[in-house]
Amino acid sequence: MRRKSMGRGLAIGIAFGAALGVTMHNIAVGITIGVALGIAFGGVYDRKNRK
């Protein structure tokens, strides 16, 4: 995975995780879930744009 895609995924994941954490009233869990989903999203985005 390229660093640029990983960075984009992390940025989106942290933002999504913070919003999720606020709704769940537990920011730490939300950011943890968001980072994991962000890295997964970055990998998918990278594979999709390599073609």
WOVEN-V860869 format. One line per field, one symbol per residue. ss: DSSP state (@ for helix, = for strand, . for the rest). phi: phi as a letter, one per 40 degrees, with the letter a starting at -180 (. if undefined). Layout:
BEGIN
ss: ???
phi: ???
END
This chain:
BEGIN
ss: ..@@@@@@@@@@@@@@@@@@@@@@..@@@@@@@@@@@@@@@@@@@@@@@..
phi: .cccccccccccccccccccccccgaccccccccccccccccccccccccc
END
